[in-house]
Amino acid sequence: MKKRQSPAAKKRQQKYLLYGLGLIALGIVAAVAIGLQMRESGAAETVSVDSPSLSLEAKKGRAYFKLNCQTCHGENASGTDQGPPLIHDIYNPGHHSDESFYLAAAIGVRQHHWPYGDMPAQPQVSREEVALIVRYIRELQEANGIVYKAHGM
């Protein structure tokens, strides 16, 4: 036999249920607001890039970049709605060393600076090709005022 709840106990139970539903609704609203803010502040960020005269290695790197990276990172690494601009101070050599580009191509990258999602590995790009792509990106960065800064500065 079931014990009957008192009217006061039922009211308390309803109050806690409404409180819980309110917290869930508040959490959903906060998540949507944060998502919209991230979209507005970081997604589809593109930059204007000055194209310098390139070294022979950087010209080769530009060709590999166009084949493997441009779809997401944009012409001249200026960014698209699928990937961030690499001509950005976040990617200065003091914050993202050349090795970070090798690792990105080899194993991919988890989303951390931008709201584009994870970058998948690019196994079709050899280490030698990545070296040329890095040379291209570094020459573009330098021509656009992005220079080495120690991490955290």
N, C-alpha and C positions, 0 to 999 in steps of 0.2 A: 504494500500500500504506500502510495506517494504522500509525502508530507506537503501540505499546502503552505505556500509562501504568504507571509503577511503582506498587506498592501504597502507597507513601508519598505519591505525587502524588495518587492517588485519595482517600486519607484527607484530605489538605489541601483538595482540591476539595469534598469533602463537608462539611468543617468550615466553609469559607467560605459554602457554600450554606446550612447551618444557621444560621450567624451572620446572614446576610442575611435569612432568613425570620424569625429572632428580632427583628431590628430592625423589620421590617415589622409583625409582630404587636404589638410595643411601641408603634409609631406608631398603630396602630388603637386599641389600648386607651387611649392618651393622648387621642386625638381624641374617643372616646366619653365619657371622663371629663370632658373640657372641655365637651363639648356638654351633658352632664347638669348640670354645675355652672352653666352659663349659663342653662339652663332653670330651675333652682331659684332662682337669684339674680335673674333679671330677667324671665323670661317671665311673662306673665299678671299682672304687677304692677298692682294697682289701689290707689287711694287714696280715702279718705273726703273728700268735698268739701262744704264749707259753701256754700250758695247765698245770695248777697247780694241786696239790692235792686239791680236793674240799671238803667242808663241806657236811654233809648229806643234808642240805637244798639246797645247790647249785647243788648237784647231781640231786635232784628232779627237780630243776629249769631247768637244762640242758635237761631233758626229755621233759618238757613242751616247752622249746625253740625249740627243734628239731621238735616237732609236729606243732608248730604255727608260728615260726619266721625264721627258718633256710632257708626256700625256698628263701626268699628275702635277709636276713641278713647274710647268709652263715654259714658254719660249724664254730663253735667257735666264732660266731659273727664277722667273718673276712670280710664280705661284698661280694656282687655279682654284676652282671650287673643290678639287679632289686632293690637293696637296699644298703645303706651305711654300712660300718663296724661300729659296736658299740664299738669296741675296738679301740677307737680313742679319742684324747684329747678333741674334741668337746663335747663328752658325759661324761666328768669328772663330778663328783657329784656337783661341784660348778657351772657348767654351765647348766647341765641337772639334776635336782634333781630326786630322786626316783619318786616323784609325776608326773614328766613329762612322765615317762614310763606308769604309771597308766592311765594318760589322753590319751596317744597315743593309748593304747589298747581300751579304752572306747569310744573315739570320733574320733580317727584318728589324723593325723597331716598334715598340709599344708606344701608343699615344702618350705624349707627356707635355709638349709645349702648345700644341694646337688641337682643335676639336675635329680633326679629319678622320680619326680612327687609326688603327695600326697600319704601318707600312709593311707589306709582305716582303719576304726575301726575294732577291732577284738572282737566282742561281745561273741564269743565262749570261750574266755579266762576269767576266773573269777578273781576277785581282789586277791584272795589267790594264784592263779597260777601265776599272774603277780608278786606278792611279791617274789615268789620262782625264777622266771625268773630274776628279778632284782638282787637277791642275787647272782645268777650264773654270770650275766654280771659284777657285781661289783667285784667279786672274780677274774674273768678273767682280768678285767681292772687293778686291783691292782698288779696281777702277771706280768702284762706287762707294769708296770711303770706309769699307769694313776691314778693319785691321785687327791684329792680335790684341786681345785684352785678357788678362788673367781672369779666370773664372771667379765670379762674385764681385767683380769691379763694375 
